[in-house]
């Protein structure tokens, strides 16, 4: 008899019971408010992170703009072995365009910095146009067969655009999820 397997009756999981529980209006509002607060906190962190990233990238661009030799910061860290390392043609103009692109990215992520300057912020260029503008430097560098340090330097701008777009889309997805959840409220009399 000891070798026989003992039958254990089925018991529901506590989590499974919680998932089937019907929430009343106050409980629904509490859950939605908790998620709205968490989303707002995450959005604030995302905004701060992207503003710091764009600020550092703009500082690097400004540093390059005022460097008389027009050697990229990567060429200073990893020296170029070829003596014919010359800057890209129109590198000053490209740098100014990229600085404008950074301002456009700040506008796209709805930075609060512009509330201090403008009554109504100007309409930014969409991301596809920003990608096109940011691709000019790397394409020119590849076409002219510049050293990898120069090409990598000009590739930072498309990377910054990609990171900004990812963060903006994450913020919008979080806001849409909370709005969708608010629309899913139900009336549960007697719950």
Secondary structure, DSSP 8 states (H G I E B T S, - for coil): -TTS---------HHHHHHH----HHHHHHHHHHHHHHHHHHHHHHHHHHHHHHHHHHHHHHHHHT-TT---HHHHHS--S-TT----TTHHHHHHHHHHHHHHHHHHTT-TTHHHH-SS------HHHHHHHHHHHHHHHHHTT--HHHHHHHHHHHHHHHHHHHHHHHHHHHHHHHHHHHHT----TT-
